[in-house]
Amino acid sequence: MHTILCVALTGLLCLSLASALECNVCSLQLEPIPTCFFQSKTRNCSEGETCGTMTYLMDSTELSWVIKGIRRLDCVSNSTCNQILNDTLLNQQYNTTCCDENACNTGAGVLARASLIAGMALLSVWLLQLL
């Protein structure tokens, strides 16, 4: 009976942990630099939220030749995904893109996947040479 209770509690704990989406949070990130300048952390999103990247475009500024955009990372409401919204505080428009995997709202995930694919390709070439 003790074993059954332990297995059941472990299963419930795994289910509760799996349901919380963990996203990157960053107050300021300048494109094309992937570094967070203020308070880089992660947090669990609430129900109805997903990981989001809010990008403020810098097309009409004097710094647009150096800085392509300003980004914020955080949990966002599902209803704001893939929309252009207005920030009343900054009087600036921003685009919100969303993803639904843990810590997916960062450029590092794309780079990690690309390096994994490149590594697998190199391994395949090496193995083919052995045959």
N, C-alpha and C positions, 0 to 999 in steps of 0.2 A: 504494500500500500504506500509506503514511504517513497519507493522508486517511482510509482505512478504520479504522485503529487509533485515530485521534483521535476519529472519530465513535463508535466502539464504547466507548471509555473515557468519553467525555462522557455517553453513554446510561447506562452503568453507574453513574456518579456521580449522575446525576439520579434513577435508581431507588433508590439507597441513601439519598439525601436525602429522597425522597418517602415512604419507609417509616417514618421516625422522626417520631412525633407530638410536636409541641412544645406544651407546656402552660404556663399561668401558674402561678407559685408565689408564695404570700403566706401568711405566718404568722398575720396578724391583720387582719381586715376587719370593721368594725362595720356592720350593716344599720341604716339605709338608706344609709349613706355608702359610696360605691364606692371609697374610697381605701384602699390597703394601708398599714398603719402600720409593719410591720417587713419588711424584705428582700423587695422586689418584684423578681422576675426571671422568666425562663422556663427550662425544661429539657426535654430530650428524654426521653420515656417509654421504658421497657424493654418488651420483648415481653410481652404479657399485661396491659398497663396502658393506661389511657385518661385523659383529662383529667377531674378531679373537683372538685366543690365540696362541702365538708363544712360543714353548717350546724348550729350548736348553738342550740337554741331557748331563748328567755329568758322564757317564759311566767310562771314563778313567782318572778321576782326583782323587787326594788324598782325596778330601772332599766328594766323592760320597757315603760314608757310612752315612753321615749326610744330605747332600743336594742332593735330587734326580734329581733336574733340576732347571733351571732358566726360568721364564716366563715373557713375555711382553704381555700386553693386549692393543688392539687398533682396529680401523677400518682397514680392509685389503681389497685388491682387490679380487673380487670373483674368479679370475683366480689362486690365490695362495692357495685356500682352499684345505685341505687334501693332501698337498705336503710336501716333505722334500726339503728344500732349503738351500743354503749356505749364511752365513753372511760374507761378505768379510772383514768387519772391525774387527770382532772377530775371523775370520778364524775358524768358528764353524758351524756345521749343526744344523738346527732347523726344527721342525715339526709345521705346521700351521693347526689348527682345527678351524672350523667356525660354527656359529649359526646365526639365523636370527630373533631373538626376542629381544626386548629392554633389555639391560643390561644382556644378557645371557652369556657373556664371563667371567664368574667367577664361582668358586666353591660354592659360597653362594647360587646360584639358585638351585643347586642340593640338598644342605642340607635343604633349605627351603621346597622344594617339598617332600623330604623324611620325614621331620618332620610333614608336613601336612598329608601325607598318614598315618603315625604312629598315629597321633591324630585322624584321621577319623576311623582307625581300633579300637582304644580304645573306642571311642564314640559308635561304632557299638556293641562292646562287652557289654558295659554298658547298652545300650538300649535293647539288647537281654536278659539280666538278669532281666530287668524290666517286660518283657512279660511273 
